Amino acid sequence: MFNNKATIAVLGPTQDPLKPDVGQLARDLGYTLGDAGYTIVTLGNQGVSEHAIQGAVRANGATVQVLATGETAVEASQSTAIEAPSSFGRLEAVLKIADGVMVLPGDLEALAIVLQIWSYGLTRQGPYRQVVLTGPGWSEIVTNLASAAGLDARERAMLTFAENAASGVESLRYFVPPA
């Protein structure tokens, strides 16, 4: 929660430029979340984060940007910037704020984020956060990783899949209703 509103992390590749379909998915997701009444929290200000913020602004939604020291926030109304010194510290700050997480595909960084959140959420000290992997290809990747790691059904249930922004937000509402 942030400012007493349900807050959803929108994470994924930070490369610039993003693949056009991933950029559009991020904008659609930011817009759909903002329009539904969620605050979005992003990890930095580039790639998926920048596009998701643009979408949220279009929907007049609130954003929180967790930035590296010295990183500049994307200009947005209803936006708050928080600094965290390291990449692991930034992800931890995002998870402390977020009530749920949505991750978009596109590169090794996105996969690393999923693995970090998954392993962190399965520890006793880590906060459990429902993760909706949005976009094509996630199901096959995660099925293979879960099998290789020997995860049980409860551990696998932390991750769900959605093909697009609308189905991702609808899926998320089951776990985290908007405020």
GROMACS elastic network, one bead per residue, 0.5 to 0.9 nm:
[ bonds ]
;  ai    aj funct       b0    kb
    1     4     6  0.56598   500
    1     5     6  0.54479   500
    1     6     6  0.50501   500
    1     7     6  0.53049   500
    1     8     6  0.85836   500
    1    39     6  0.85760   500
    1    96     6  0.83868   500
    1    97     6  0.55688   500
    1    98     6  0.61603   500
    1    99     6  0.60948   500
    2     5     6  0.54769   500
    2     6     6  0.68485   500
    2     7     6  0.61991   500
    2    39     6  0.74954   500
    2    64     6  0.84568   500
    2    97     6  0.61382   500
    2    98     6  0.78271   500
    3     6     6  0.85983   500
    3    39     6  0.89986   500
    4     7     6  0.88355   500
    4   179     6  0.75500   500
    5    37     6  0.80245   500
    5    38     6  0.66061   500
    5    39     6  0.65069   500
    5   178     6  0.71848   500
    5   179     6  0.51594   500
    6    37     6  0.79590   500
    6    38     6  0.54476   500
    6    39     6  0.62957   500
    6    40     6  0.86262   500
    6    98     6  0.76817   500
    6    99     6  0.63017   500
    6   100     6  0.85008   500
    6   176     6  0.70714   500
    6   177     6  0.71693   500
    6   178     6  0.53717   500
    6   179     6  0.53693   500
    7    38     6  0.55772   500
    7    40     6  0.54706   500
    7    41     6  0.67039   500
    7    63     6  0.87527   500
    7    64     6  0.89204   500
    7    97     6  0.68572   500
    7    99     6  0.54340   500
    7   100     6  0.69728   500
    7   101     6  0.88002   500
    7   176     6  0.86656   500
    7   178     6  0.81521   500
    7   179     6  0.89169   500
    8    33     6  0.79652   500
    8    38     6  0.67142   500
    8    39     6  0.62986   500
    8    41     6  0.60186   500
    8    42     6  0.86693   500
    8    97     6  0.82871   500
    8    98     6  0.51034   500
    8    99     6  0.57714   500
    8   101     6  0.55100   500
    8   102     6  0.71582   500
    8   176     6  0.86155   500
    9    39     6  0.85807   500
    9    40     6  0.56083   500
    9    42     6  0.57546   500
    9    43     6  0.80154   500
    9    94     6  0.68261   500
    9    95     6  0.77164   500
    9    97     6  0.82835   500
    9    98     6  0.55629   500
    9    99     6  0.77965   500
    9   100     6  0.63501   500
    9   102     6  0.59782   500
    9   103     6  0.80394   500
   10    26     6  0.78713   500
   10    29     6  0.80574   500
   10    30     6  0.77595   500
   10    40     6  0.66084   500
   10    41     6  0.62914   500
   10    42     6  0.55606   500
   10    43     6  0.77997   500
   10    48     6  0.75311   500
   10    49     6  0.68357   500
   10    52     6  0.70412   500
   10   101     6  0.62400   500
   10   102     6  0.50100   500
   10   103     6  0.59489   500
   10   104     6  0.77269   500
   11    14     6  0.86763   500
   11    26     6  0.88913   500
   11    41     6  0.85103   500
   11    42     6  0.62659   500
   11    43     6  0.64851   500
   11    48     6  0.64726   500
   11    49     6  0.66393   500
   11    52     6  0.89261   500
   11   101     6  0.75087   500
   11   102     6  0.62211   500
   11   104     6  0.63510   500
   11   110     6  0.72937   500
   11   113     6  0.78525   500
   12    26     6  0.88562   500
   12    43     6  0.85987   500
   12    47     6  0.77207   500
   12    48     6  0.56538   500
   12    49     6  0.76182   500
   12   102     6  0.84242   500
   12   103     6  0.53055   500
   12   105     6  0.62511   500
   12   106     6  0.72197   500
   12   107     6  0.79405   500
   12   109     6  0.69767   500
   12   111     6  0.82114   500
   12   113     6  0.75239   500
   12   114     6  0.89975   500
   13    16     6  0.86668   500
   13    18     6  0.74900   500
   13    22     6  0.87612   500
   13    46     6  0.84591   500
   13    47     6  0.59094   500
   13    48     6  0.58554   500
   13    49     6  0.83826   500
   13   103     6  0.89081   500
   13   104     6  0.73687   500
   13   105     6  0.71051   500
   13   106     6  0.59412   500
   13   107     6  0.59276   500
   13   108     6  0.79363   500
   13   109     6  0.59187   500
   13   110     6  0.54228   500
   14    17     6  0.84741   500
   14    18     6  0.75552   500
   14    43     6  0.88528   500
   14    44     6  0.81592   500
   14    45     6  0.81545   500
   14    46     6  0.52650   500
   14    48     6  0.60058   500
   14    49     6  0.73077   500
   14    50     6  0.87640   500
   14   107     6  0.88421   500
   14   109     6  0.78456   500
   14   110     6  0.86031   500
   15    18     6  0.58870   500
   15    19     6  0.89787   500
   15    46     6  0.71483   500
   15    47     6  0.54521   500
   15    48     6  0.83749   500
   15   107     6  0.84944   500
   16    19     6  0.86074   500
   16    46     6  0.70044   500
   16    47     6  0.56904   500
   17    20     6  0.82137   500
   17    23     6  0.86351   500
   17    46     6  0.89300   500
   17    47     6  0.68273   500
   18    21     6  0.81646   500
   18    22     6  0.64766   500
   18    23     6  0.58106   500
   18    47     6  0.58483   500
   18    48     6  0.74808   500
   18   106     6  0.81815   500
   19    22     6  0.53968   500
   19    23     6  0.62723   500
   19    24     6  0.87492   500
   19   106     6  0.76025   500
   20    23     6  0.50754   500
   20    24     6  0.61432   500
   20    25     6  0.85435   500
   21    24     6  0.51446   500
   21    25     6  0.60946   500
   21    26     6  0.86135   500
   22    26     6  0.61143   500
   22    27     6  0.86475   500
   22    48     6  0.74583   500
   22   104     6  0.71474   500
   22   105     6  0.72570   500
   22   106     6  0.70823   500
   22   135     6  0.79977   500
   23    26     6  0.51013   500
   23    27     6  0.62870   500
   23    28     6  0.86175   500
   23    47     6  0.73628   500
   23    48     6  0.62675   500
   23    50     6  0.88603   500
   23    51     6  0.59268   500
   23    52     6  0.81138   500
   24    27     6  0.50869   500
   24    28     6  0.60706   500
   24    29     6  0.84589   500
   24    51     6  0.75020   500
   24    52     6  0.88225   500
   25    28     6  0.50274   500
   25    29     6  0.59926   500
   25    30     6  0.85506   500
   25    48     6  0.87002   500
   25    51     6  0.85372   500
   25    52     6  0.83391   500
   25   104     6  0.79533   500
   25   134     6  0.84612   500
   25   135     6  0.76450   500
   25   164     6  0.69656   500
   25   165     6  0.65239   500
   26    29     6  0.50377   500
   26    30     6  0.60958   500
   26    31     6  0.85111   500
   26    47     6  0.88396   500
   26    48     6  0.56280   500
   26    49     6  0.76306   500
   26    50     6  0.84875   500
   26    51     6  0.54681   500
   26    53     6  0.84693   500
   26    54     6  0.88284   500
   26    55     6  0.74734   500
   26   104     6  0.74301   500
   26   165     6  0.79950   500
   27    30     6  0.51321   500
   27    31     6  0.60902   500
   27    32     6  0.85160   500
   27    48     6  0.81328   500
   27    50     6  0.85314   500
   27    53     6  0.72970   500
   27    54     6  0.62147   500
   27    56     6  0.74953   500
   27   165     6  0.89380   500
   28    31     6  0.51256   500
   28    32     6  0.59892   500
   28    33     6  0.84816   500
   28    51     6  0.86674   500
   28    52     6  0.73729   500
   28    55     6  0.60985   500
   28    56     6  0.85738   500
   28   164     6  0.83945   500
   28   165     6  0.58611   500
   28   166     6  0.81605   500
   29    32     6  0.50967   500
   29    33     6  0.59856   500
   29    34     6  0.83543   500
   29    52     6  0.63925   500
   29    55     6  0.70438   500
   29    56     6  0.80422   500
   29   102     6  0.89288   500
   29   164     6  0.80099   500
   29   166     6  0.74548   500
   29   168     6  0.80710   500
   29   169     6  0.76837   500
   30    33     6  0.52972   500
   30    34     6  0.59798   500
   30    35     6  0.84002   500
   30    40     6  0.71860   500
   30    51     6  0.75534   500
   30    53     6  0.60561   500
   30    54     6  0.71217   500
   30    57     6  0.80156   500
   30    58     6  0.85899   500
   30    59     6  0.80684   500
   30    61     6  0.82768   500
   30   165     6  0.84397   500
   31    34     6  0.51329   500
   31    35     6  0.58971   500
   31    36     6  0.84556   500
   31    52     6  0.72996   500
   31    53     6  0.82651   500
   31    54     6  0.78249   500
   31    57     6  0.73540   500
   31    58     6  0.63809   500
   31    59     6  0.52502   500
   31    60     6  0.84114   500
   31    61     6  0.76684   500
   31   165     6  0.88335   500
   32    35     6  0.51041   500
   32    36     6  0.60906   500
   32    37     6  0.87734   500
   32    38     6  0.88603   500
   32    55     6  0.77957   500
   32    56     6  0.75408   500
   32    59     6  0.75902   500
   32   165     6  0.67601   500
   32   166     6  0.67294   500
   32   169     6  0.71361   500
   33    36     6  0.50993   500
   33    37     6  0.64621   500
   33    38     6  0.53385   500
   33    39     6  0.73169   500
   33    40     6  0.72133   500
   33    55     6  0.87295   500
   33    56     6  0.69950   500
   33    59     6  0.84249   500
   33    61     6  0.77686   500
   33   165     6  0.85102   500
   33   166     6  0.89077   500
   33   169     6  0.66481   500
   33   178     6  0.88964   500
   34    37     6  0.52538   500
   34    38     6  0.53073   500
   34    39     6  0.63640   500
   34    40     6  0.72930   500
   34    55     6  0.77096   500
   34    57     6  0.76349   500
   34    58     6  0.83326   500
   34    59     6  0.54327   500
   34    60     6  0.66111   500
   34    62     6  0.68134   500
   34    63     6  0.86012   500
   35    38     6  0.74716   500
   35    56     6  0.75100   500
   35    58     6  0.88353   500
   35    59     6  0.51863   500
   35    60     6  0.73154   500
   35    61     6  0.65559   500
   36    59     6  0.89127   500
   36    61     6  0.86798   500
   36   169     6  0.84252   500
   36   178     6  0.67892   500
   37    61     6  0.69187   500
   37    62     6  0.85204   500
   37   178     6  0.56991   500
   37   179     6  0.67787   500
   38    61     6  0.71709   500
   38    62     6  0.74786   500
   38    63     6  0.89290   500
   38   177     6  0.86474   500
   38   178     6  0.55308   500
   38   179     6  0.71025   500
   39    56     6  0.83531   500
   39    61     6  0.63734   500
   39    63     6  0.54436   500
   39    64     6  0.74105   500
   39   178     6  0.88245   500
   40    52     6  0.81747   500
   40    53     6  0.77811   500
   40    56     6  0.75677   500
   40    61     6  0.79109   500
   40    62     6  0.65376   500
   40    64     6  0.62173   500
   40    65     6  0.84680   500
   40    98     6  0.81128   500
   41    49     6  0.84415   500
   41    53     6  0.87158   500
   41    62     6  0.87794   500
   41    63     6  0.56833   500
   41    65     6  0.57295   500
   41    66     6  0.72419   500
   41    94     6  0.66905   500
   41    97     6  0.76707   500
   41    98     6  0.69140   500
   42    45     6  0.73976   500
   42    48     6  0.83765   500
   42    49     6  0.53149   500
   42    50     6  0.83465   500
   42    52     6  0.80459   500
   42    53     6  0.79516   500
   42    63     6  0.77039   500
   42    64     6  0.63655   500
   42    65     6  0.50161   500
   42    66     6  0.60831   500
   42    67     6  0.85090   500
   42    94     6  0.72176   500
   43    46     6  0.84944   500
   43    48     6  0.89233   500
   43    49     6  0.64331   500
   43    64     6  0.88995   500
   43    65     6  0.62735   500
   43    66     6  0.51829   500
   43    67     6  0.65320   500
   43    68     6  0.87751   500
   43    87     6  0.88448   500
   43    90     6  0.67377   500
   43    91     6  0.68849   500
   43    94     6  0.69226   500
   44    47     6  0.87139   500
   44    49     6  0.63737   500
   44    50     6  0.80747   500
   44    65     6  0.60374   500
   44    66     6  0.55246   500
   44    68     6  0.68326   500
   44    71     6  0.76753   500
   44    72     6  0.86783   500
   44    73     6  0.77632   500
   44    74     6  0.89497   500
   44    90     6  0.83182   500
   45    48     6  0.82418   500
   45    49     6  0.53892   500
   45    50     6  0.51763   500
   45    51     6  0.89074   500
   45    53     6  0.85698   500
   45    65     6  0.70192   500
   45    66     6  0.82460   500
   45    67     6  0.71221   500
   45    71     6  0.78496   500
   45    72     6  0.74049   500
   45    73     6  0.61213   500
   45    74     6  0.59806   500
   46    49     6  0.54325   500
   46    51     6  0.78647   500
   46    74     6  0.85857   500
   47    50     6  0.55252   500
   47    51     6  0.65312   500
   47    52     6  0.87183   500
   48    51     6  0.52525   500
   48    52     6  0.59621   500
   48    53     6  0.85019   500
   48   104     6  0.76916   500
   49    52     6  0.51947   500
   49    53     6  0.61204   500
   49    54     6  0.86318   500
   49    65     6  0.82457   500
   50    53     6  0.52380   500
   50    54     6  0.63158   500
   50    55     6  0.88633   500
   50    74     6  0.68628   500
   51    54     6  0.50431   500
   51    55     6  0.63808   500
   51    56     6  0.87452   500
   52    55     6  0.51078   500
   52    56     6  0.62070   500
   52    57     6  0.86241   500
   53    56     6  0.50241   500
   53    57     6  0.60638   500
   53    58     6  0.85573   500
   53    61     6  0.87204   500
   53    62     6  0.86952   500
   53    63     6  0.67300   500
   53    64     6  0.89366   500
   53    65     6  0.88055   500
   53    74     6  0.77555   500
   53    76     6  0.75656   500
   54    57     6  0.52040   500
   54    58     6  0.62949   500
   54    59     6  0.88629   500
   54    74     6  0.88487   500
   54    76     6  0.79646   500
   55    58     6  0.51104   500
   55    59     6  0.65054   500
   55    60     6  0.87377   500
   55    61     6  0.84656   500
   56    59     6  0.50956   500
   56    60     6  0.61609   500
   56    62     6  0.68393   500
   56    63     6  0.72465   500
   57    61     6  0.55218   500
   57    62     6  0.72920   500
   57    63     6  0.81516   500
   57    76     6  0.64690   500
   57    77     6  0.70013   500
   57    78     6  0.81872   500
   58    61     6  0.75061   500
   59    62     6  0.89929   500
   60    77     6  0.79766   500
   60    78     6  0.79824   500
   61    77     6  0.85250   500
   61    78     6  0.71216   500
   61    79     6  0.88256   500
   62    76     6  0.86074   500
   62    77     6  0.75173   500
   62    79     6  0.57828   500
   62    80     6  0.83001   500
   63    76     6  0.79348   500
   63    77     6  0.83962   500
   63    78     6  0.63959   500
   63    80     6  0.63875   500
   63    81     6  0.85637   500
   64    78     6  0.85678   500
   64    79     6  0.55818   500
   64    81     6  0.57631   500
   64    82     6  0.73855   500
   64    94     6  0.89691   500
   65    73     6  0.67635   500
   65    74     6  0.80819   500
   65    79     6  0.73910   500
   65    80     6  0.62306   500
   65    82     6  0.61717   500
   65    83     6  0.83605   500
   65    94     6  0.87099   500
   66    73     6  0.86562   500
   66    80     6  0.85893   500
   66    81     6  0.59804   500
   66    83     6  0.57162   500
   66    84     6  0.67536   500
   66    90     6  0.61625   500
   66    91     6  0.82806   500
   66    93     6  0.72097   500
   66    94     6  0.67051   500
   67    70     6  0.78203   500
   67    71     6  0.57667   500
   67    72     6  0.74460   500
   67    73     6  0.72537   500
   67    81     6  0.69047   500
   67    82     6  0.60068   500
   67    84     6  0.61078   500
   67    85     6  0.81693   500
   67    90     6  0.69704   500
   68    71     6  0.53313   500
   68    72     6  0.85879   500
   68    82     6  0.85920   500
   68    83     6  0.56669   500
   68    84     6  0.54333   500
   68    85     6  0.55236   500
   68    86     6  0.65781   500
   68    87     6  0.74238   500
   68    90     6  0.71440   500
   69    72     6  0.87694   500
   69    83     6  0.57352   500
   69    84     6  0.62795   500
   69    85     6  0.54393   500
   69    86     6  0.81008   500
   70    83     6  0.81963   500
   71    83     6  0.82729   500
   72    75     6  0.88662   500
   72    81     6  0.87853   500
   73    76     6  0.84158   500
   73    79     6  0.88209   500
   73    80     6  0.85804   500
   73    81     6  0.64473   500
   74    79     6  0.86656   500
   75    79     6  0.78978   500
   76    79     6  0.56033   500
   76    80     6  0.88102   500
   77    80     6  0.88684   500
   82    93     6  0.86242   500
   83    90     6  0.76739   500
   83    93     6  0.89517   500
   84    87     6  0.78156   500
   84    88     6  0.88223   500
   84    89     6  0.57299   500
   84    90     6  0.50950   500
   84    91     6  0.87998   500
   84    93     6  0.72516   500
   85    88     6  0.85797   500
   85    89     6  0.63228   500
   85    90     6  0.70319   500
   86    90     6  0.60083   500
   86    91     6  0.86174   500
   87    90     6  0.50282   500
   87    91     6  0.62886   500
   87    92     6  0.85988   500
   88    91     6  0.51527   500
   88    92     6  0.61197   500
   88    93     6  0.85591   500
   89    92     6  0.50389   500
   89    93     6  0.60913   500
   89    94     6  0.86033   500
   90    93     6  0.50367   500
   90    94     6  0.62074   500
   90    95     6  0.86863   500
   91    94     6  0.50180   500
   91    95     6  0.62309   500
   91    96     6  0.86877   500
   91   113     6  0.82627   500
   91   116     6  0.88050   500
   91   117     6  0.84899   500
   92    95     6  0.50953   500
   92    96     6  0.62425   500
   92    97     6  0.88110   500
   93    96     6  0.51599   500
   93    97     6  0.65094   500
   93    98     6  0.86904   500
   94    97     6  0.53078   500
   94    98     6  0.59452   500
   95    98     6  0.50815   500
   95    99     6  0.76532   500
   95   100     6  0.82743   500
   95   101     6  0.81668   500
   95   117     6  0.82386   500
   95   127     6  0.73853   500
   95   129     6  0.77395   500
   96    99     6  0.81280   500
   96   127     6  0.75757   500
   98   101     6  0.67717   500
   98   129     6  0.78083   500
   99   128     6  0.89278   500
   99   129     6  0.63070   500
   99   130     6  0.77897   500
   99   175     6  0.88752   500
   99   176     6  0.66712   500
  100   128     6  0.88260   500
  100   129     6  0.51850   500
  100   130     6  0.51439   500
  100   131     6  0.61114   500
  100   132     6  0.79988   500
  100   172     6  0.74249   500
  100   175     6  0.78138   500
  100   176     6  0.66555   500
  101   117     6  0.89660   500
  101   129     6  0.66471   500
  101   130     6  0.62126   500
  101   132     6  0.62149   500
  101   133     6  0.82972   500
  101   172     6  0.86487   500
  102   130     6  0.84997   500
  102   131     6  0.56355   500
  102   133     6  0.56570   500
  102   134     6  0.65194   500
  102   168     6  0.78474   500
  102   169     6  0.88283   500
  102   172     6  0.86001   500
  103   110     6  0.69040   500
  103   111     6  0.87693   500
  103   113     6  0.80518   500
  103   114     6  0.72768   500
  103   131     6  0.73630   500
  103   132     6  0.65137   500
  103   134     6  0.59856   500
  103   135     6  0.85150   500
  104   110     6  0.68475   500
  104   132     6  0.88773   500
  104   133     6  0.61900   500
  104   134     6  0.52162   500
  104   135     6  0.60347   500
  104   136     6  0.87966   500
  104   138     6  0.88792   500
  105   108     6  0.87493   500
  105   110     6  0.59597   500
  105   111     6  0.75130   500
  105   133     6  0.77946   500
  105   134     6  0.72480   500
  105   135     6  0.63011   500
  105   136     6  0.73680   500
  105   137     6  0.77154   500
  105   138     6  0.72996   500
  106   109     6  0.81572   500
  106   110     6  0.65830   500
  106   111     6  0.84228   500
  107   110     6  0.55498   500
  107   111     6  0.68180   500
  107   112     6  0.89219   500
  108   111     6  0.50868   500
  108   112     6  0.60963   500
  108   113     6  0.86214   500
  109   113     6  0.61665   500
  109   114     6  0.87042   500
  110   113     6  0.51335   500
  110   114     6  0.64118   500
  110   115     6  0.88243   500
  111   114     6  0.51246   500
  111   115     6  0.63192   500
  111   116     6  0.86705   500
  112   115     6  0.51153   500
  112   116     6  0.60898   500
  112   117     6  0.85698   500
  113   116     6  0.51127   500
  113   117     6  0.60960   500
  113   118     6  0.84028   500
  114   117     6  0.52514   500
  114   118     6  0.59400   500
  114   119     6  0.85246   500
  114   131     6  0.82642   500
  114   133     6  0.84960   500
  114   159     6  0.89881   500
  115   118     6  0.50321   500
  115   119     6  0.60204   500
  115   120     6  0.83431   500
  116   119     6  0.53265   500
  116   120     6  0.59116   500
  116   121     6  0.83645   500
  117   120     6  0.50702   500
  117   121     6  0.58338   500
  117   122     6  0.84957   500
  117   126     6  0.88966   500
  117   128     6  0.87040   500
  117   129     6  0.80935   500
  117   131     6  0.83651   500
  118   121     6  0.52399   500
  118   122     6  0.63213   500
  118   128     6  0.85875   500
  118   129     6  0.86758   500
  118   131     6  0.83964   500
  118   155     6  0.83667   500
  118   156     6  0.89876   500
  118   158     6  0.73934   500
  118   159     6  0.80840   500
  119   122     6  0.52664   500
  119   123     6  0.67534   500
  119   126     6  0.85652   500
  120   123     6  0.55522   500
  120   124     6  0.85414   500
  120   125     6  0.80160   500
  120   126     6  0.51391   500
  120   127     6  0.73427   500
  120   128     6  0.79512   500
  121   124     6  0.77854   500
  121   125     6  0.81287   500
  121   127     6  0.53614   500
  121   129     6  0.65503   500
  121   130     6  0.89541   500
  121   158     6  0.83000   500
  122   125     6  0.85756   500
  122   126     6  0.68025   500
  122   127     6  0.81548   500
  122   128     6  0.69263   500
  122   155     6  0.71723   500
  122   158     6  0.88003   500
  123   126     6  0.52472   500
  123   127     6  0.80393   500
  123   128     6  0.85113   500
  124   127     6  0.78657   500
  124   128     6  0.89765   500
  128   158     6  0.79365   500
  129   158     6  0.72732   500
  130   157     6  0.84088   500
  130   158     6  0.53530   500
  130   159     6  0.63968   500
  130   160     6  0.78615   500
  130   172     6  0.78418   500
  130   175     6  0.69769   500
  130   176     6  0.84154   500
  131   158     6  0.61249   500
  131   160     6  0.62975   500
  131   161     6  0.84327   500
  131   172     6  0.82680   500
  132   158     6  0.85190   500
  132   159     6  0.58482   500
  132   161     6  0.54375   500
  132   162     6  0.67620   500
  132   168     6  0.64693   500
  132   169     6  0.85428   500
  132   171     6  0.75878   500
  132   172     6  0.69021   500
  133   136     6  0.88353   500
  133   138     6  0.64662   500
  133   139     6  0.83630   500
  133   159     6  0.69223   500
  133   160     6  0.61270   500
  133   162     6  0.62215   500
  133   163     6  0.83847   500
  133   168     6  0.78082   500
  134   138     6  0.76030   500
  134   160     6  0.86031   500
  134   161     6  0.59514   500
  134   163     6  0.55919   500
  134   164     6  0.60780   500
  134   165     6  0.70447   500
  134   167     6  0.86079   500
  134   168     6  0.61187   500
  135   138     6  0.70418   500
  135   161     6  0.78810   500
  135   162     6  0.62314   500
  135   164     6  0.57468   500
  135   165     6  0.81828   500
  135   168     6  0.88221   500
  136   139     6  0.79519   500
  136   161     6  0.89161   500
  136   162     6  0.80399   500
  136   163     6  0.58276   500
  136   164     6  0.83843   500
  137   140     6  0.60745   500
  137   141     6  0.66963   500
  137   142     6  0.89486   500
  137   163     6  0.89038   500
  138   141     6  0.52605   500
  138   142     6  0.60114   500
  138   143     6  0.84081   500
  138   161     6  0.70514   500
  138   162     6  0.88197   500
  139   142     6  0.53555   500
  139   143     6  0.59787   500
  139   144     6  0.86049   500
  139   160     6  0.84157   500
  139   161     6  0.66556   500
  140   143     6  0.51792   500
  140   144     6  0.62645   500
  140   145     6  0.86752   500
  141   144     6  0.53841   500
  141   145     6  0.62609   500
  141   146     6  0.86551   500
  142   146     6  0.58887   500
  142   147     6  0.83782   500
  142   156     6  0.86112   500
  142   159     6  0.85133   500
  143   146     6  0.52420   500
  143   147     6  0.61437   500
  143   148     6  0.85886   500
  143   156     6  0.85266   500
  144   147     6  0.51799   500
  144   148     6  0.61144   500
  144   149     6  0.85871   500
  145   148     6  0.50784   500
  145   149     6  0.60799   500
  145   150     6  0.84885   500
  145   151     6  0.87260   500
  146   149     6  0.50984   500
  146   150     6  0.59659   500
  146   151     6  0.52419   500
  146   152     6  0.80688   500
  146   155     6  0.86155   500
  146   156     6  0.68574   500
  147   150     6  0.50416   500
  147   151     6  0.63990   500
  147   152     6  0.87411   500
  148   151     6  0.80048   500
  151   154     6  0.80551   500
  151   155     6  0.58577   500
  151   156     6  0.64054   500
  152   155     6  0.53906   500
  152   156     6  0.62405   500
  152   157     6  0.86956   500
  153   156     6  0.50328   500
  153   157     6  0.60522   500
  154   157     6  0.51060   500
  154   158     6  0.71641   500
  155   158     6  0.58743   500
  155   159     6  0.82920   500
  156   159     6  0.60306   500
  156   160     6  0.84458   500
  157   160     6  0.68045   500
  160   168     6  0.88517   500
  160   171     6  0.80420   500
  160   172     6  0.89322   500
  161   167     6  0.89134   500
  161   168     6  0.72975   500
  161   171     6  0.83193   500
  162   165     6  0.75729   500
  162   166     6  0.85106   500
  162   167     6  0.56747   500
  162   169     6  0.86093   500
  162   171     6  0.75001   500
  163   166     6  0.86079   500
  163   167     6  0.67664   500
  163   168     6  0.71082   500
  164   167     6  0.56261   500
  164   168     6  0.60231   500
  164   169     6  0.87177   500
  165   168     6  0.50184   500
  165   169     6  0.61438   500
  165   170     6  0.85008   500
  166   169     6  0.53925   500
  166   170     6  0.61570   500
  166   171     6  0.85694   500
  167   171     6  0.59716   500
  167   172     6  0.84964   500
  168   171     6  0.50963   500
  168   172     6  0.61656   500
  168   173     6  0.87564   500
  169   173     6  0.61918   500
  170   173     6  0.52648   500
  170   174     6  0.72081   500
  171   174     6  0.58442   500
  171   175     6  0.76608   500
  172   175     6  0.54270   500
  172   176     6  0.58913   500
  172   177     6  0.75293   500
  173   178     6  0.70308   500
  174   177     6  0.65198   500
  176   179     6  0.88219   500
